[in-house]
Structures are given as structure tokens and as C-alpha cells.
Amino acid sequence: MKRLAILASGSGSNAEKIMEHFKNSEKGQIALVASNKAEAFVLERAKKFNVSSFTFSKKELEEGFLLEKLKTEKIDWVILAGFLLKIPAELIRAFPDRMVNIHPALLPKYGGKGMYGAHVHEAVKAAGDSETGITIHLVNENYDEGKIIFQAATPVNPDDSPEDIATKVHALEHRYFPEVIDSLL
């Protein structure tokens, strides 16, 4: 059975869907949830599933604390679910083709530094795009440039607000992210 760690910076709705999906799985288990923010609600969600969790600082991430913790916990896969810090190259190298991220747009559109959450949905609205979606990809050393594993689209209506777009994108994330992770194992 594969041991997965989830990294998240915020609410953790995707993390919860992943923990729910794997709670009785024979392929993988969520062994750890980690956040760079002590107030992140994802830590409460981890408690609900009896998943071990901890927080770390940006400095600890950069100095290898997180990597050492992942090694100690014998983690096989790292899942980024709304994690906003740049992943150090050393950490990426420790999990070759075993670190996965989800992005709330159809990459390569609306990717890169600063393009997360509401910023993405506002950009989609401002551009007048007729569709948006999600991209699940491997993590490399550049924001949102890793190999694309899966994409799913949803229509954007002219009268959709950025909040409406976010709701549609979240539905795709919650539906597909756990399934895609499962298929990778």
C-alpha cells in the first residue's frame, strides 16, 4: 500500500475529498497532512479522518525539514492540494514523477506565480473565455509547468461571475482529483 502526504495551505476541501476517497482503499492511504499555515482549516479536516498533521514554515521547507519528515514517514507520493509555496528542487528530486498538483484552469492558460484560486477565475472572466477547467499535473521546478496528466473542462457562461466559475471548477476538482491520484497508484 502506498503512503501519501497531502500539502495544503488553506481550507482543504480537495484534501478532504482525497482523504474520503482513500479511507478504505487497499491501494493507498493518506498518512500525513502538512501545511505552511497554522490556521489552515485543512488541519481540522485531517483530524476528522484521524490523519496525522503538522505545520512548517517557509524556512523549514527551504532547509529540508519537510523532506526529512516525508522520508521519516516513508511517504511514497506527495499530493499538492491548494499548496501555495514553491517546492524546492531537492524535494521534487526526492519524489520523481510522484508529486502531483491540481491547478484551477486549463494549463497552459492562467498558470504561473500568483495564479491561484480567485485570481485564476477573475482572469478567466476578464478574458471572456467560454470554458475553463482543471489540470492535474506532475510537479517540476517551475510553477504549473509539469507534465499534464489529466484535464477536464466546464463551460463558462457570459453571465457567470468569478464565484460561479469557482463553483464549477471546484466541482471538477472534487470529482476528478481523488480518481486521478488513485489511477496513478
mmCIF file of the C-alpha atoms, coordinates in Angstrom:
data_MODEL
# 
_entry.id   MODEL 
# 
loop_
_atom_site.group_PDB 
_atom_site.id 
_atom_site.type_symbol 
_atom_site.label_atom_id 
_atom_site.label_alt_id 
_atom_site.label_comp_id 
_atom_site.label_asym_id 
_atom_site.label_entity_id 
_atom_site.label_seq_id 
_atom_site.pdbx_PDB_ins_code 
_atom_site.Cartn_x 
_atom_site.Cartn_y 
_atom_site.Cartn_z 
_atom_site.occupancy 
_atom_site.B_iso_or_equiv 
_atom_site.pdbx_formal_charge 
_atom_site.auth_seq_id 
_atom_site.auth_comp_id 
_atom_site.auth_asym_id 
_atom_site.auth_atom_id 
_atom_site.pdbx_PDB_model_num 
ATOM 1   C CA . MET A 1 1   ? 0.000   0.000  0.000   1.00 0.00 ? 1   MET A CA 1 
ATOM 2   C CA . LYS A 1 2   ? 1.305   3.433  -0.990  1.00 0.00 ? 2   LYS A CA 1 
ATOM 3   C CA . ARG A 1 3   ? 1.662   6.140  1.667   1.00 0.00 ? 3   ARG A CA 1 
ATOM 4   C CA . LEU A 1 4   ? 0.516   9.595  0.580   1.00 0.00 ? 4   LEU A CA 1 
ATOM 5   C CA . ALA A 1 5   ? 1.150   13.012 2.072   1.00 0.00 ? 5   ALA A CA 1 
ATOM 6   C CA . ILE A 1 6   ? -1.056  15.983 1.274   1.00 0.00 ? 6   ILE A CA 1 
ATOM 7   C CA . LEU A 1 7   ? 0.362   19.516 1.348   1.00 0.00 ? 7   LEU A CA 1 
ATOM 8   C CA . ALA A 1 8   ? -2.211  22.307 1.599   1.00 0.00 ? 8   ALA A CA 1 
ATOM 9   C CA . SER A 1 9   ? -2.214  25.978 2.564   1.00 0.00 ? 9   SER A CA 1 
ATOM 10  C CA . GLY A 1 10  ? -5.901  26.663 3.136   1.00 0.00 ? 10  GLY A CA 1 
ATOM 11  C CA . SER A 1 11  ? -9.355  25.230 3.631   1.00 0.00 ? 11  SER A CA 1 
ATOM 12  C CA . GLY A 1 12  ? -8.533  21.794 2.286   1.00 0.00 ? 12  GLY A CA 1 
ATOM 13  C CA . SER A 1 13  ? -11.769 20.847 0.517   1.00 0.00 ? 13  SER A CA 1 
ATOM 14  C CA . ASN A 1 14  ? -9.770  18.868 -2.076  1.00 0.00 ? 14  ASN A CA 1 
ATOM 15  C CA . ALA A 1 15  ? -7.724  17.264 0.714   1.00 0.00 ? 15  ALA A CA 1 
ATOM 16  C CA . GLU A 1 16  ? -10.946 16.172 2.396   1.00 0.00 ? 16  GLU A CA 1 
ATOM 17  C CA . LYS A 1 17  ? -12.250 14.574 -0.811  1.00 0.00 ? 17  LYS A CA 1 
ATOM 18  C CA . ILE A 1 18  ? -8.921  12.739 -1.187  1.00 0.00 ? 18  ILE A CA 1 
ATOM 19  C CA . MET A 1 19  ? -8.960  11.538 2.453   1.00 0.00 ? 19  MET A CA 1 
ATOM 20  C CA . GLU A 1 20  ? -12.547 10.382 1.982   1.00 0.00 ? 20  GLU A CA 1 
ATOM 21  C CA . HIS A 1 21  ? -11.647 8.525  -1.218  1.00 0.00 ? 21  HIS A CA 1 
ATOM 22  C CA . PHE A 1 22  ? -8.702  6.681  0.353   1.00 0.00 ? 22  PHE A CA 1 
ATOM 23  C CA . LYS A 1 23  ? -10.132 5.956  3.811   1.00 0.00 ? 23  LYS A CA 1 
ATOM 24  C CA . ASN A 1 24  ? -10.880 2.312  2.921   1.00 0.00 ? 24  ASN A CA 1 
ATOM 25  C CA . SER A 1 25  ? -8.540  1.917  -0.040  1.00 0.00 ? 25  SER A CA 1 
ATOM 26  C CA . GLU A 1 26  ? -6.254  -1.048 -0.496  1.00 0.00 ? 26  GLU A CA 1 
ATOM 27  C CA . LYS A 1 27  ? -4.041  0.919  -2.917  1.00 0.00 ? 27  LYS A CA 1 
ATOM 28  C CA . GLY A 1 28  ? -3.114  3.909  -0.817  1.00 0.00 ? 28  GLY A CA 1 
ATOM 29  C CA . GLN A 1 29  ? -3.544  5.645  2.495   1.00 0.00 ? 29  GLN A CA 1 
ATOM 30  C CA . ILE A 1 30  ? -3.276  9.275  3.472   1.00 0.00 ? 30  ILE A CA 1 
ATOM 31  C CA . ALA A 1 31  ? -0.512  9.072  6.042   1.00 0.00 ? 31  ALA A CA 1 
ATOM 32  C CA . LEU A 1 32  ? 0.074   12.757 6.595   1.00 0.00 ? 32  LEU A CA 1 
ATOM 33  C CA . VAL A 1 33  ? -1.323  16.241 6.022   1.00 0.00 ? 33  VAL A CA 1 
ATOM 34  C CA . ALA A 1 34  ? 1.074   19.173 6.253   1.00 0.00 ? 34  ALA A CA 1 
ATOM 35  C CA . SER A 1 35  ? 0.509   22.902 5.959   1.00 0.00 ? 35  SER A CA 1 
ATOM 36  C CA . ASN A 1 36  ? 2.604   26.031 5.916   1.00 0.00 ? 36  ASN A CA 1 
ATOM 37  C CA . LYS A 1 37  ? -0.186  27.858 7.798   1.00 0.00 ? 37  LYS A CA 1 
ATOM 38  C CA . ALA A 1 38  ? -1.103  27.045 11.394  1.00 0.00 ? 38  ALA A CA 1 
ATOM 39  C CA . GLU A 1 39  ? -4.615  28.452 10.872  1.00 0.00 ? 39  GLU A CA 1 
ATOM 40  C CA . ALA A 1 40  ? -5.318  26.367 7.741   1.00 0.00 ? 40  ALA A CA 1 
ATOM 41  C CA . PHE A 1 41  ? -8.645  24.547 8.063   1.00 0.00 ? 41  PHE A CA 1 
ATOM 42  C CA . VAL A 1 42  ? -7.140  21.533 6.289   1.00 0.00 ? 42  VAL A CA 1 
ATOM 43  C CA . LEU A 1 43  ? -5.595  20.622 9.673   1.00 0.00 ? 43  LEU A CA 1 
ATOM 44  C CA . GLU A 1 44  ? -9.115  20.288 11.161  1.00 0.00 ? 44  GLU A CA 1 
ATOM 45  C CA . ARG A 1 45  ? -10.169 18.175 8.205   1.00 0.00 ? 45  ARG A CA 1 
ATOM 46  C CA . ALA A 1 46  ? -7.205  15.845 8.853   1.00 0.00 ? 46  ALA A CA 1 
ATOM 47  C CA . LYS A 1 47  ? -8.374  15.345 12.472  1.00 0.00 ? 47  LYS A CA 1 
ATOM 48  C CA . LYS A 1 48  ? -11.801 14.293 11.181  1.00 0.00 ? 48  LYS A CA 1 
ATOM 49  C CA . PHE A 1 49  ? -10.105 11.409 9.326   1.00 0.00 ? 49  PHE A CA 1 
ATOM 50  C CA . ASN A 1 50  ? -7.586  10.644 12.115  1.00 0.00 ? 50  ASN A CA 1 
ATOM 51  C CA . VAL A 1 51  ? -4.739  11.611 9.787   1.00 0.00 ? 51  VAL A CA 1 
ATOM 52  C CA . SER A 1 52  ? -1.550  12.866 11.360  1.00 0.00 ? 52  SER A CA 1 
ATOM 53  C CA . SER A 1 53  ? -0.822  16.514 10.589  1.00 0.00 ? 53  SER A CA 1 
ATOM 54  C CA . PHE A 1 54  ? 1.749   19.210 11.256  1.00 0.00 ? 54  PHE A CA 1 
ATOM 55  C CA . THR A 1 55  ? 2.782   22.679 10.172  1.00 0.00 ? 55  THR A CA 1 
ATOM 56  C CA . PHE A 1 56  ? 6.080   24.028 8.937   1.00 0.00 ? 56  PHE A CA 1 
ATOM 57  C CA . SER A 1 57  ? 7.495   27.401 7.968   1.00 0.00 ? 57  SER A CA 1 
ATOM 58  C CA . LYS A 1 58  ? 8.730   28.529 4.565   1.00 0.00 ? 58  LYS A CA 1 
ATOM 59  C CA . LYS A 1 59  ? 12.246  28.488 6.030   1.00 0.00 ? 59  LYS A CA 1 
ATOM 60  C CA . GLU A 1 60  ? 11.787  24.897 7.240   1.00 0.00 ? 60  GLU A CA 1 
ATOM 61  C CA . LEU A 1 61  ? 10.572  23.936 3.765   1.00 0.00 ? 61  LEU A CA 1 
ATOM 62  C CA . GLU A 1 62  ? 13.634  25.516 2.162   1.00 0.00 ? 62  GLU A CA 1 
ATOM 63  C CA . GLU A 1 63  ? 16.048  23.992 4.693   1.00 0.00 ? 63  GLU A CA 1 
ATOM 64  C CA . GLY A 1 64  ? 14.834  20.419 4.183   1.00 0.00 ? 64  GLY A CA 1 
ATOM 65  C CA . PHE A 1 65  ? 12.710  19.879 7.317   1.00 0.00 ? 65  PHE A CA 1 
ATOM 66  C CA . LEU A 1 66  ? 9.698   18.783 5.281   1.00 0.00 ? 66  LEU A CA 1 
ATOM 67  C CA . LEU A 1 67  ? 11.771  16.448 3.114   1.00 0.00 ? 67  LEU A CA 1 
ATOM 68  C CA . GLU A 1 68  ? 13.221  14.775 6.210   1.00 0.00 ? 68  GLU A CA 1 
ATOM 69  C CA . LYS A 1 69  ? 9.747   14.384 7.728   1.00 0.00 ? 69  LYS A CA 1 
ATOM 70  C CA . LEU A 1 70  ? 8.427   12.817 4.499   1.00 0.00 ? 70  LEU A CA 1 
ATOM 71  C CA . LYS A 1 71  ? 11.349  10.381 4.460   1.00 0.00 ? 71  LYS A CA 1 
ATOM 72  C CA . THR A 1 72  ? 10.848  9.509  8.143   1.00 0.00 ? 72  THR A CA 1 
ATOM 73  C CA . GLU A 1 73  ? 7.161   8.811  7.470   1.00 0.00 ? 73  GLU A CA 1 
ATOM 74  C CA . LYS A 1 74  ? 8.084   6.632  4.444   1.00 0.00 ? 74  LYS A CA 1 
ATOM 75  C CA . ILE A 1 75  ? 5.907   8.683  2.096   1.00 0.00 ? 75  ILE A CA 1 
ATOM 76  C CA . ASP A 1 76  ? 5.611   7.342  -1.472  1.00 0.00 ? 76  ASP A CA 1 
ATOM 77  C CA . TRP A 1 77  ? 3.565   10.138 -3.089  1.00 0.00 ? 77  TRP A CA 1 
ATOM 78  C CA . VAL A 1 78  ? 3.163   13.857 -2.371  1.00 0.00 ? 78  VAL A CA 1 
ATOM 79  C CA . ILE A 1 79  ? -0.130  15.495 -3.313  1.00 0.00 ? 79  ILE A CA 1 
ATOM 80  C CA . LEU A 1 80  ? -0.372  19.292 -3.548  1.00 0.00 ? 80  LEU A CA 1 
ATOM 81  C CA . ALA A 1 81  ? -3.955  20.341 -2.862  1.00 0.00 ? 81  ALA A CA 1 
ATOM 82  C CA . GLY A 1 82  ? -4.007  24.108 -2.708  1.00 0.00 ? 82  GLY A CA 1 
ATOM 83  C CA . PHE A 1 83  ? -0.406  24.425 -1.572  1.00 0.00 ? 83  PHE A CA 1 
ATOM 84  C CA . LEU A 1 84  ? 0.910   27.872 -2.443  1.00 0.00 ? 84  LEU A CA 1 
ATOM 85  C CA . LEU A 1 85  ? 4.651   27.797 -1.740  1.00 0.00 ? 85  LEU A CA 1 
ATOM 86  C CA . LYS A 1 86  ? 7.203   26.924 -4.403  1.00 0.00 ? 86  LYS A CA 1 
ATOM 87  C CA . ILE A 1 87  ? 8.556   23.418 -3.888  1.00 0.00 ? 87  ILE A CA 1 
ATOM 88  C CA . PRO A 1 88  ? 12.359  23.257 -3.522  1.00 0.00 ? 88  PRO A CA 1 
ATOM 89  C CA . ALA A 1 89  ? 14.222  21.328 -6.225  1.00 0.00 ? 89  ALA A CA 1 
ATOM 90  C CA . GLU A 1 90  ? 15.640  18.895 -3.672  1.00 0.00 ? 90  GLU A CA 1 
ATOM 91  C CA . LEU A 1 91  ? 12.133  17.888 -2.589  1.00 0.00 ? 91  LEU A CA 1 
ATOM 92  C CA . ILE A 1 92  ? 10.985  17.453 -6.204  1.00 0.00 ? 92  ILE A CA 1 
ATOM 93  C CA . ARG A 1 93  ? 14.008  15.262 -6.939  1.00 0.00 ? 93  ARG A CA 1 
ATOM 94  C CA . ALA A 1 94  ? 13.187  13.082 -3.914  1.00 0.00 ? 94  ALA A CA 1 
ATOM 95  C CA . PHE A 1 95  ? 9.778   12.230 -5.464  1.00 0.00 ? 95  PHE A CA 1 
ATOM 96  C CA . PRO A 1 96  ? 10.440  11.884 -9.213  1.00 0.00 ? 96  PRO A CA 1 
ATOM 97  C CA . ASP A 1 97  ? 7.106   11.568 -11.027 1.00 0.00 ? 97  ASP A CA 1 
ATOM 98  C CA . ARG A 1 98  ? 5.442   11.039 -7.634  1.00 0.00 ? 98  ARG A CA 1 
ATOM 99  C CA . MET A 1 99  ? 4.466   14.615 -6.792  1.00 0.00 ? 99  MET A CA 1 
ATOM 100 C CA . VAL A 1 100 ? 1.118   15.764 -8.170  1.00 0.00 ? 100 VAL A CA 1 
ATOM 101 C CA . ASN A 1 101 ? -0.585  19.169 -8.209  1.00 0.00 ? 101 ASN A CA 1 
ATOM 102 C CA . ILE A 1 102 ? -4.023  20.388 -9.222  1.00 0.00 ? 102 ILE A CA 1 
ATOM 103 C CA . HIS A 1 103 ? -4.498  23.742 -10.918 1.00 0.00 ? 103 HIS A CA 1 
ATOM 104 C CA . PRO A 1 104 ? -7.881  25.502 -11.323 1.00 0.00 ? 104 PRO A CA 1 
ATOM 105 C CA . ALA A 1 105 ? -7.536  26.234 -15.057 1.00 0.00 ? 105 ALA A CA 1 
ATOM 106 C CA . LEU A 1 106 ? -6.747  24.527 -18.332 1.00 0.00 ? 106 LEU A CA 1 
ATOM 107 C CA . LEU A 1 107 ? -2.986  24.905 -18.407 1.00 0.00 ? 107 LEU A CA 1 
ATOM 108 C CA . PRO A 1 108 ? -1.004  26.384 -20.016 1.00 0.00 ? 108 PRO A CA 1 
ATOM 109 C CA . LYS A 1 109 ? -3.600  29.162 -19.672 1.00 0.00 ? 109 LYS A CA 1 
ATOM 110 C CA . TYR A 1 110 ? -3.639  31.043 -16.364 1.00 0.00 ? 110 TYR A CA 1 
ATOM 111 C CA . GLY A 1 111 ? -0.665  29.306 -14.781 1.00 0.00 ? 111 GLY A CA 1 
ATOM 112 C CA . GLY A 1 112 ? 2.438   30.558 -13.053 1.00 0.00 ? 112 GLY A CA 1 
ATOM 113 C CA . LYS A 1 113 ? 3.346   32.559 -9.988  1.00 0.00 ? 113 LYS A CA 1 
ATOM 114 C CA . GLY A 1 114 ? 0.386   34.337 -8.438  1.00 0.00 ? 114 GLY A CA 1 
ATOM 115 C CA . MET A 1 115 ? -2.188  32.405 -10.462 1.00 0.00 ? 115 MET A CA 1 
ATOM 116 C CA . TYR A 1 116 ? -4.196  30.529 -7.854  1.00 0.00 ? 116 TYR A CA 1 
ATOM 117 C CA . GLY A 1 117 ? -7.746  30.478 -6.521  1.00 0.00 ? 117 GLY A CA 1 
ATOM 118 C CA . ALA A 1 118 ? -9.837  33.572 -7.199  1.00 0.00 ? 118 ALA A CA 1 
ATOM 119 C CA . HIS A 1 119 ? -7.038  35.187 -9.244  1.00 0.00 ? 119 HIS A CA 1 
ATOM 120 C CA . VAL A 1 120 ? -7.465  32.464 -11.874 1.00 0.00 ? 120 VAL A CA 1 
ATOM 121 C CA . HIS A 1 121 ? -11.255 32.711 -12.008 1.00 0.00 ? 121 HIS A CA 1 
ATOM 122 C CA . GLU A 1 122 ? -11.109 36.509 -12.265 1.00 0.00 ? 122 GLU A CA 1 
ATOM 123 C CA . ALA A 1 123 ? -8.638  36.204 -15.156 1.00 0.00 ? 123 ALA A CA 1 
ATOM 124 C CA . VAL A 1 124 ? -10.891 33.698 -16.955 1.00 0.00 ? 124 VAL A CA 1 
ATOM 125 C CA . LYS A 1 125 ? -13.860 36.062 -16.547 1.00 0.00 ? 125 LYS A CA 1 
ATOM 126 C CA . ALA A 1 126 ? -11.860 39.115 -17.665 1.00 0.00 ? 126 ALA A CA 1 
ATOM 127 C CA . ALA A 1 127 ? -10.682 37.284 -20.788 1.00 0.00 ? 127 ALA A CA 1 
ATOM 128 C CA . GLY A 1 128 ? -14.242 36.280 -21.700 1.00 0.00 ? 128 GLY A CA 1 
ATOM 129 C CA . ASP A 1 129 ? -13.295 32.620 -22.096 1.00 0.00 ? 129 ASP A CA 1 
ATOM 130 C CA . SER A 1 130 ? -16.122 30.251 -22.990 1.00 0.00 ? 130 SER A CA 1 
ATOM 131 C CA . GLU A 1 131 ? -14.619 27.398 -20.968 1.00 0.00 ? 131 GLU A CA 1 
ATOM 132 C CA . THR A 1 132 ? -12.257 26.712 -18.108 1.00 0.00 ? 132 THR A CA 1 
ATOM 133 C CA . GLY A 1 133 ? -11.466 23.667 -16.045 1.00 0.00 ? 133 GLY A CA 1 
ATOM 134 C CA . ILE A 1 134 ? -8.816  21.834 -14.094 1.00 0.00 ? 134 ILE A CA 1 
ATOM 135 C CA . THR A 1 135 ? -5.377  20.460 -14.803 1.00 0.00 ? 135 THR A CA 1 
ATOM 136 C CA . ILE A 1 136 ? -3.734  17.716 -12.771 1.00 0.00 ? 136 ILE A CA 1 
ATOM 137 C CA . HIS A 1 137 ? -0.011  17.611 -13.420 1.00 0.00 ? 137 HIS A CA 1 
ATOM 138 C CA . LEU A 1 138 ? 3.303   16.369 -12.129 1.00 0.00 ? 138 LEU A CA 1 
ATOM 139 C CA . VAL A 1 139 ? 5.353   18.941 -10.243 1.00 0.00 ? 139 VAL A CA 1 
ATOM 140 C CA . ASN A 1 140 ? 8.607   20.241 -11.643 1.00 0.00 ? 140 ASN A CA 1 
ATOM 141 C CA . GLU A 1 141 ? 10.784  23.201 -10.696 1.00 0.00 ? 141 GLU A CA 1 
ATOM 142 C CA . ASN A 1 142 ? 8.538   25.781 -12.412 1.00 0.00 ? 142 ASN A CA 1 
ATOM 143 C CA . TYR A 1 143 ? 5.051   26.789 -11.315 1.00 0.00 ? 143 TYR A CA 1 
ATOM 144 C CA . ASP A 1 144 ? 2.406   24.860 -13.275 1.00 0.00 ? 144 ASP A CA 1 
ATOM 145 C CA . GLU A 1 145 ? 4.758   23.560 -15.969 1.00 0.00 ? 145 GLU A CA 1 
ATOM 146 C CA . GLY A 1 146 ? 5.000   19.865 -15.054 1.00 0.00 ? 146 GLY A CA 1 
ATOM 147 C CA . LYS A 1 147 ? 3.756   17.092 -17.334 1.00 0.00 ? 147 LYS A CA 1 
ATOM 148 C CA . ILE A 1 148 ? -0.028  17.226 -17.672 1.00 0.00 ? 148 ILE A CA 1 
ATOM 149 C CA . ILE A 1 149 ? -1.740  14.024 -16.526 1.00 0.00 ? 149 ILE A CA 1 
ATOM 150 C CA . PHE A 1 150 ? -5.404  14.981 -16.818 1.00 0.00 ? 150 PHE A CA 1 
ATOM 151 C CA . GLN A 1 151 ? -7.660  17.882 -17.770 1.00 0.00 ? 151 GLN A CA 1 
ATOM 152 C CA . ALA A 1 152 ? -11.405 18.393 -17.528 1.00 0.00 ? 152 ALA A CA 1 
ATOM 153 C CA . ALA A 1 153 ? -13.374 21.380 -18.822 1.00 0.00 ? 153 ALA A CA 1 
ATOM 154 C CA . THR A 1 154 ? -16.567 23.175 -17.910 1.00 0.00 ? 154 THR A CA 1 
ATOM 155 C CA . PRO A 1 155 ? -18.421 25.869 -19.865 1.00 0.00 ? 155 PRO A CA 1 
ATOM 156 C CA . VAL A 1 156 ? -18.283 29.489 -18.752 1.00 0.00 ? 156 VAL A CA 1 
ATOM 157 C CA . ASN A 1 157 ? -21.466 31.421 -19.452 1.00 0.00 ? 157 ASN A CA 1 
ATOM 158 C CA . PRO A 1 158 ? -21.242 35.146 -20.239 1.00 0.00 ? 158 PRO A CA 1 
ATOM 159 C CA . ASP A 1 159 ? -23.190 35.990 -17.085 1.00 0.00 ? 159 ASP A CA 1 
ATOM 160 C CA . ASP A 1 160 ? -21.063 33.778 -14.778 1.00 0.00 ? 160 ASP A CA 1 
ATOM 161 C CA . SER A 1 161 ? -19.294 35.669 -12.003 1.00 0.00 ? 161 SER A CA 1 
ATOM 162 C CA . PRO A 1 162 ? -15.803 34.640 -10.859 1.00 0.00 ? 162 PRO A CA 1 
ATOM 163 C CA . GLU A 1 163 ? -17.571 32.970 -7.899  1.00 0.00 ? 163 GLU A CA 1 
ATOM 164 C CA . ASP A 1 164 ? -19.802 30.988 -10.287 1.00 0.00 ? 164 ASP A CA 1 
ATOM 165 C CA . ILE A 1 165 ? -16.716 29.906 -12.201 1.00 0.00 ? 165 ILE A CA 1 
ATOM 166 C CA . ALA A 1 166 ? -15.033 28.853 -8.942  1.00 0.00 ? 166 ALA A CA 1 
ATOM 167 C CA . THR A 1 167 ? -18.051 26.715 -8.019  1.00 0.00 ? 167 THR A CA 1 
ATOM 168 C CA . LYS A 1 168 ? -17.907 24.903 -11.367 1.00 0.00 ? 168 LYS A CA 1 
ATOM 169 C CA . VAL A 1 169 ? -14.139 24.357 -11.086 1.00 0.00 ? 169 VAL A CA 1 
ATOM 170 C CA . HIS A 1 170 ? -14.401 23.065 -7.504  1.00 0.00 ? 170 HIS A CA 1 
ATOM 171 C CA . ALA A 1 171 ? -16.963 20.508 -8.657  1.00 0.00 ? 171 ALA A CA 1 
ATOM 172 C CA . LEU A 1 172 ? -14.458 19.217 -11.228 1.00 0.00 ? 172 LEU A CA 1 
ATOM 173 C CA . GLU A 1 173 ? -11.632 19.175 -8.668  1.00 0.00 ? 173 GLU A CA 1 
ATOM 174 C CA . HIS A 1 174 ? -13.666 17.219 -6.128  1.00 0.00 ? 174 HIS A CA 1 
ATOM 175 C CA . ARG A 1 175 ? -14.853 14.748 -8.717  1.00 0.00 ? 175 ARG A CA 1 
ATOM 176 C CA . TYR A 1 176 ? -11.609 14.017 -10.539 1.00 0.00 ? 176 TYR A CA 1 
ATOM 177 C CA . PHE A 1 177 ? -8.602  14.677 -8.263  1.00 0.00 ? 177 PHE A CA 1 
ATOM 178 C CA . PRO A 1 178 ? -9.106  11.617 -6.000  1.00 0.00 ? 178 PRO A CA 1 
ATOM 179 C CA . GLU A 1 179 ? -9.811  9.372  -9.005  1.00 0.00 ? 179 GLU A CA 1 
ATOM 180 C CA . VAL A 1 180 ? -6.717  10.523 -10.906 1.00 0.00 ? 180 VAL A CA 1 
ATOM 181 C CA . ILE A 1 181 ? -4.496  10.040 -7.852  1.00 0.00 ? 181 ILE A CA 1 
ATOM 182 C CA . ASP A 1 182 ? -5.944  6.556  -7.416  1.00 0.00 ? 182 ASP A CA 1 
ATOM 183 C CA . SER A 1 183 ? -5.201  5.723  -11.064 1.00 0.00 ? 183 SER A CA 1 
ATOM 184 C CA . LEU A 1 184 ? -1.575  6.823  -10.634 1.00 0.00 ? 184 LEU A CA 1 
ATOM 185 C CA . LEU A 1 185 ? -1.009  4.400  -7.778  1.00 0.00 ? 185 LEU A CA 1 
# 
